[in-house]
Amino acid sequence: MRAAKLGLVVGVLQTLLNQGDRWVHHEVDAAVVTKTILCPLLSFAVAFISVATTQVENLRRSSDSLS
């Protein structure tokens, strides 16, 4: 859930910064729509991988300390 929230917020900000002016001026084509969709997905993927990696590391540390 944390990755989804973080990815969505960062992705929307990236989209506004990178393609916002094109949307405001109605200069939208297939490339802009594609980038608008991909920015939040990429941000989500990075956040998800980061959270998953942290969880795996924490699990390994806790299992190592039990041994």
Backbone bond lengths (Angstrom), bond angles and torsions (degrees), N, CA, C in turn:
res aa  C-N    CA-C-N  psi(-1)  N-CA   C-N-CA  omega(-1)  CA-C   N-CA-C  phi
1 M - - - 1.445 - - 1.536 110.98 -
2 R 1.342 115.34 -38.38 1.462 119.90 178.96 1.528 110.51 -61.40
3 A 1.328 116.98 -40.96 1.465 120.77 -179.60 1.521 111.00 -64.86
4 A 1.314 116.99 -39.04 1.462 120.49 179.95 1.526 110.92 -64.23
5 K 1.331 116.56 -45.28 1.468 120.36 179.85 1.526 110.90 -63.56
6 L 1.325 115.45 -49.24 1.461 119.74 -178.81 1.522 110.93 -63.70
7 G 1.316 116.61 -45.65 1.463 120.30 -179.60 1.510 112.50 -62.47
8 L 1.324 116.87 -39.28 1.459 120.50 179.49 1.515 111.46 -66.26
9 V 1.320 116.98 -46.62 1.460 120.35 -179.17 1.522 110.83 -62.80
10 V 1.313 117.30 -49.56 1.467 121.00 -178.94 1.527 110.58 -65.18
11 G 1.321 116.89 -41.12 1.460 120.67 -179.83 1.515 112.80 -63.75
12 V 1.328 117.01 -41.14 1.462 120.46 178.66 1.527 110.07 -66.16
13 L 1.325 116.91 -42.17 1.467 119.71 177.40 1.523 111.77 -62.25
14 Q 1.331 116.64 -43.25 1.462 120.02 177.47 1.522 110.90 -61.62
15 T 1.304 116.14 -43.09 1.461 120.22 -179.45 1.521 110.79 -63.38
16 L 1.323 117.02 -44.12 1.464 119.72 178.60 1.523 111.60 -61.61
17 L 1.325 116.05 -41.87 1.465 119.44 179.92 1.524 112.30 -69.91
18 N 1.323 117.13 -39.06 1.465 120.46 -173.56 1.527 114.06 -88.39
19 Q 1.320 117.97 -37.87 1.461 119.81 -175.95 1.528 113.94 -121.43
20 G 1.318 118.22 -1.49 1.459 121.35 -175.84 1.517 113.72 -56.72
21 D 1.325 117.19 -43.43 1.462 119.81 -178.90 1.524 111.74 -64.97
22 R 1.330 117.01 -34.39 1.471 120.12 178.06 1.529 110.73 -65.63
23 W 1.345 116.43 -38.36 1.465 120.53 178.98 1.526 110.39 -69.37
24 V 1.335 116.35 -42.62 1.466 120.61 -178.38 1.526 111.06 -62.59
25 H 1.336 116.91 -39.29 1.469 121.55 -178.04 1.527 112.59 -90.99
26 H 1.321 116.45 10.05 1.479 122.27 178.23 1.525 112.31 56.16
27 E 1.326 116.41 39.98 1.463 122.91 177.24 1.524 109.13 -106.17
28 V 1.314 115.85 50.72 1.455 121.53 -173.65 1.523 109.72 -96.02
29 D 1.328 115.02 128.30 1.459 121.06 173.44 1.530 108.00 -130.76
30 A 1.316 116.63 -173.85 1.465 120.44 -176.74 1.526 111.94 -61.01
31 A 1.313 117.51 -36.66 1.465 120.91 -179.64 1.534 111.07 -65.01
32 V 1.316 117.39 -41.36 1.465 121.04 -179.83 1.528 109.98 -67.10
33 V 1.318 117.10 -42.06 1.467 120.25 178.27 1.526 109.97 -62.85
34 T 1.321 117.35 -43.57 1.458 121.66 179.22 1.531 111.01 -61.17
35 K 1.319 116.63 -46.96 1.470 120.35 179.13 1.524 111.32 -64.09
36 T 1.326 116.26 -37.59 1.460 120.80 179.51 1.525 110.93 -63.41
37 I 1.305 117.00 -36.48 1.466 121.44 178.54 1.528 111.00 -76.30
38 L 1.313 117.03 -41.15 1.462 120.89 -174.45 1.530 114.11 -73.44
39 C 1.322 118.69 -31.52 1.468 120.51 -178.01 1.530 112.22 -56.92
40 P 1.326 119.29 -53.00 1.470 118.05 178.79 1.522 112.93 -65.45
41 L 1.331 117.47 -34.23 1.465 119.56 179.02 1.518 111.46 -65.79
42 L 1.314 117.03 -41.37 1.460 120.73 178.82 1.523 110.53 -66.21
43 S 1.317 116.93 -42.97 1.465 120.31 178.10 1.524 111.08 -62.26
44 F 1.324 116.46 -41.31 1.459 120.42 176.92 1.522 110.65 -61.41
45 A 1.340 116.75 -44.81 1.467 120.40 -178.84 1.525 111.24 -60.78
46 V 1.324 117.18 -43.58 1.465 120.44 179.42 1.525 110.44 -64.42
47 A 1.320 116.96 -44.81 1.465 120.19 179.30 1.521 110.86 -64.82
48 F 1.321 117.62 -41.55 1.456 121.78 -179.65 1.526 111.02 -63.33
49 I 1.311 117.34 -45.03 1.466 121.15 179.35 1.527 110.04 -63.56
50 S 1.325 116.68 -39.63 1.464 120.29 178.63 1.522 111.42 -63.47
51 V 1.326 117.07 -46.64 1.460 121.03 179.52 1.525 110.63 -64.69
52 A 1.325 116.86 -43.63 1.468 120.69 -179.53 1.529 110.91 -63.26
53 T 1.327 117.08 -41.84 1.463 120.95 178.99 1.527 110.71 -63.42
54 T 1.318 116.71 -42.71 1.462 120.74 177.97 1.523 111.19 -62.06
55 Q 1.323 117.28 -41.99 1.467 121.10 179.26 1.526 111.08 -63.35
56 V 1.326 116.70 -42.78 1.464 120.31 179.50 1.526 110.30 -64.05
57 E 1.327 116.90 -43.32 1.468 120.08 178.40 1.522 111.11 -61.87
58 N 1.327 117.11 -42.10 1.464 120.55 178.59 1.529 111.30 -64.31
59 L 1.312 118.02 -40.51 1.464 121.32 177.23 1.523 111.40 -63.56
60 R 1.319 116.27 -40.91 1.471 119.74 178.58 1.521 111.22 -64.49
61 R 1.320 115.63 -42.79 1.470 119.89 179.53 1.536 110.64 -62.90
62 S 1.318 116.37 -43.35 1.466 118.51 -178.60 1.513 111.30 -69.24
63 S 1.332 118.54 -34.81 1.464 119.83 178.40 1.528 110.16 -74.26
64 D 1.319 118.61 -32.08 1.470 121.20 176.94 1.534 110.77 -67.85
65 S 1.319 116.47 -36.77 1.468 119.55 -178.06 1.528 110.44 -72.77
66 L 1.322 117.89 -23.34 1.453 121.22 177.64 1.528 112.30 -78.98
67 S 1.305 116.67 -21.75 1.462 121.02 -177.07 1.508 112.62 -78.44
